[in-house]
Amino acid sequence: MTNERIRLSVGVASGHRAMAAVVGVLFTAFGAAFVLLPLVADGLLRRVTGFGDAVPSYDDVRDLPPDLLPPDLHGGATAPAPLRYAGLCGLPFVLLGLYLVLRVLRTAAWLDGTRASVRGAFGTRTVDLATAEVRGGTIAHRVGDDRVVRVPSLIARDGGTGRRVTIPLQGPGLGNLPPYELRALAEAITAGRPDQGRDADAHALAGQLRAMAGNPLGL
């Protein structure tokens, strides 16, 4: 068992990464423009129409009937223009764009000894594979516009905290992880773990990882 930190070959392919980043930036820019445009337009309308000019002082209008007083002097502040609220529709686009950018730029996974870490858009989760509950699973991965493939994955759950990490066993090009990485995952799972009882399934899973590493061409 090595204590070397191994970066796993997961995430988004470089070409898809650049495309997703561009799409995320465009979404963010569009949303920001939608949010700011009503405020700019509202200010221009106020300048053109004169609405919103400073009201006279109380001494200037104290002799006028209450019905003729400006709203700022007898009814509190003027209600915000509905045009400003329209800009809030752009906030979801801003948030979606930021999420896309963070996801493609931050997504990563690595193995440090027996501890596997998976970093997403907003945080990092770490689970010790030597003591965690491990099992196999699949992740839906979209290829092209209308094709979805199931990617085999390793799912590890910390029995004490309930924290869970999912590590896809195929890289961005939908090929298996390099043999060295698969063997490292298998060694981390079996390190110090008995091979009987409830831990027998973990050893069986590690054996499948070693089998995948021994057949990198999938023949």
N, C-alpha and C positions, 0 to 999 in steps of 0.2 A: 504494500500500500504506500503510495507516494503522497507527500504533503504539498506537492507542486500545485499551484493554482492553474486550472485548465479552463480556458474560455471555450464554451460549447458553440458549435456552428449552427445556431438557431437565429431566428429573426427574419427579416425581409431581405430579399435579394437586392443587390446594389441598384439595378435598374428600376425595380419596383419601389425601392426606397426613395430614389430621386423623384419619381413620378408622384408618389404619395405626399412627399414633402411639398412639391409644387402645388398639388391640389389643396393641401392644408393651408398653405400661404394664401392662395386665391380665395378660399372660403373665409379666412380671417380678414383679408382686405375688403372683401365684399360686405361682410357683416359690419366691419368698422365704418365703412362708408355709409351703410344704411343707417347706422346709429347716429352719425354726425350730420348727415344731410338735413334731417328735419331741424336740427338746432341752427344750422347755417341759414337754411331757408327762412326759419322763423325770424332770425335777426335781420335778414334782408327785407322781409315784409314789414317789420317794424320801422325800419329806416325809410322805406318808400312811402308807407302810409302815415307815418308819424305816430302810430299807436305805440304806447309805452313811453312817451316823452315824460319828463319830470312833471309832477302835478304841482299846482301852486301851493303856497303855504296856507296854514289855517287862517292867518290874519287877512289873507287876500280873499277868502271865500266865506268868512264867518257870517256875513249878512245874507248869504244865499239860502234858500229853502233846502231842507235835507234831501229832497228828491232830486235836486240839481247838483248835489255834491258828487265829485268823482268817486268811483268805488274804493280807491285807496284810502279815502278819508272817512267813509262811513260804513264800509262793509268788510274791512280787512283786505288782505292781499287778493289780487285778481287771480282767478283760477288759471292754472297752466293751460296753454293752448293744446288742443287734442293732437295737433301736428307733432308735438314733442313725443307723445306716447307712441306714435307710429314707429319711431326709431328703435323701440325696445324689441321689435320683431327681428332686428338684426343680431341680437345677442346670441341666439342659438347658433347662428352661422359662425360667429366669433369663437364660441366655445368648441364647436365641432372642428373648426380649422385648427385651433390650438391642440386639441386632443390628437388629431391625425399627425401633426408635426411631432409632438412629444412621443407618440407611440412608435413611429418609425425610427426616430433618432435615439430613443432611450432603450428600446426593447433589447434585452441581452440575457444570457444565462452563463453561469460558470460553476465550476466545482473546485472547492478549496478543501482538500483532504476528503472528508466524508460529508461535508456540508455543501449542499446544492443551493444556489441562489438564483432567483429569477427576477429580473427587473422589468417593470412595466412602465406605463406612461407617468404614473404618479408615485410609485413606491417600489420597494424591493422586499421580497419574501425569501427567507432562508429556512431550510429544514435539514436536519442531520439524517442522511440516508441510512446510516448504520443502525438507527433506533426507530426510524419512522415506519409507519404502515405503508407498504409500497404495493402497487398493482399496475397493471397495464390498462390503457384506455386509448381513445382516439380523439383527434381534434379535426373539426371540419375546416378545410382549407380551400378557398376559392381559387380556381385556375381559369383565367380568361373571364368572359362575361357571363357564361351560363353553365360552367362545369365546377362541381364541388367534389373534392376527393377527401377521403378519411386518412389522416396521418396518424400512425401509431405513436403513442406517447407513454411516458413514465409519469405516474401520479404518486406523489409521496405526501403523506399526511402525518404531522406531529401529533402523537396521541395525547400529549399533555396540553398543548395550547390549541389544537385544532387547526393550526396554520397548514396550508396546503400549497404545493407547487406542482406545476405541470410542465414537463420537459418534452417537447416533440423529439421523436427519434429520427426524424428526417429533416434535412436542411432546407434552405430556401429553394434549391432546385429540385426538391422532392426526392432526393437521393438520401440513403441512410447516412447518419452521422459517421465521421471517420472512425475506423476500427479502434484507434487509440482512445477516442472519447467514449465509445461504447464499453470498452474494457474497463476504463476508469470508473464509469458508472456502476458496472457490475462489481468491481472491487469495493467501492464505497458501500454498496448495499450489504455485502457479505462480511465486511470488516467487523470482527468480534461477535458476529451473530451466530447463534447455534443453528445447526442444520436440521433440527427436529421440531416436532410440535407445530405451533402456529407460525414459526419462522421458516418452515420448509417451503412454503409458497414463495417467500422472498428469494430463497436460493434457486428455485425453479425459474423465477423471472430473471435473475442474474445469469442463469445458464442460457436463456433465450437471447439475452444481450450479447453474450460471448459468441453464440452461434451466428448472430447477425454480423458481428465483427469478423468472424472467420469466413464469411461469404459476402464480401463487399460488393460484388457484381450482381448479387441476387439471382444467381443461376441455379 
